[in-house]
């Protein structure tokens, strides 16, 4: 019998998300047969032709286990009942079959989107789903995940200097920062990572879009506040999406996990 997720079968429509970041050192090497238990042949082929294939394998495994966790299933309950499609130049997606598909239908899971990310030593996935009795929403939710190593960001800032900061940071953000202590590496890294998440959530910048369209400021506690303007804001209005969550967490020493979730505009 499947484990019970409290209230999942009778909940009101809403957006749920689950995220998982894996230490790549803890997974098997890319050429080991163990991966055949978790990934399908097409997934294995797509990953093994990439540079540093273990990062892409781990990201797809994270996506499967994230989807299972969102449904209240253990990772032994059907990783091969989930296929991760796309990736690279095309947006990733999830195809659910067998027991996982039946569980999703019972839970009222309609549209599901997935975002993959990896850094040198970590790989992960964010799954965002619309859940509820009707199963589907008029507008599918969206999400973006980014994993950023502070040491690499610090090096990028050192090399790129003012030009990199100017490309990422807009005028309003500079004004907001001027009212607070000097911008540190952590805060600038969070800002960049959250903007990368928005790019992933909207599947690339729309025509005319740029980093300055995504405004990230911080409240007095350091919590990030995200607002979309310009071409990105107009695109979100056109597709009836609005930011629902912008969060950041430390998943390992010096490694940040940034998450942005979009939902249908106007939903309470």
Secondary structure, 3 states (H helix, E strand, C coil): CCCCCCCHHHCCCEEEEEEEEEEHHHCCCCCCHHHHHCCCHHHHHHHHCCCCHHHHHHHHHHHHHHHHHHCCCCCCCCHHHEEEEEECCEEEEEEECHHHHHHHHHCCEEEEEEEEEECCCEEEEEEEEEECCCCCCCCCCEEEEEEEEHHHHHHHHHHHHHHHHHHHCCHHHHHHHHCCCCCCHHHHHHHHHHHHHHHHHCCCCCCCCCHHHEEEEECCCCCEEEEECHHHHHHHHHCCEEEEEEEEEEEECCEEEEEEEEEECCCC
